[in-house]
Amino acid sequence: QVQFVESGGGLVQPGGSLTLSCAASGFVFSRVTMNWYRQAPGKEREWVAGISAASSFRNYAGSVEGRFTISRENAKNMVYLQMNSVKPEDTAVYYCNGAFSIWGQGTQVTVSI
């Protein structure tokens, strides 16, 4: 079955960097556009970034454009989110997905002094 396992979250100071990883399984990963989403306390889940199946196209939410980079390794069924110059407002649980109804447990990112 479809499964996503996110990792790499943690506590980071403002201005710092963090790389999130997502291991996907249960579908033909190399044919699916993958996305990162996040959900902050008390807010709805929002889309953060997306990457096409062959990495030809990448898109970002305006709030992270220029700071975050999405990438993928189709041979390993992995998708990544490199987070640079993080801000307190980036604090959230981060999820990856390929437009499926099943979600992983997410990984918590906390940006704080």
Buried (B, 14 or more C-beta within 10 A) or exposed (E): EBEBBBBBBEEBEEEEEBBBBBBBEEBEBEEBBBBBBBBBEEEEBEEBBBBEBEEEEBBBBEEBEEBBBBBBEBEEBBBBBBBBEBEEEBBBBBBBBBEBEEBBEBBEBBBEE
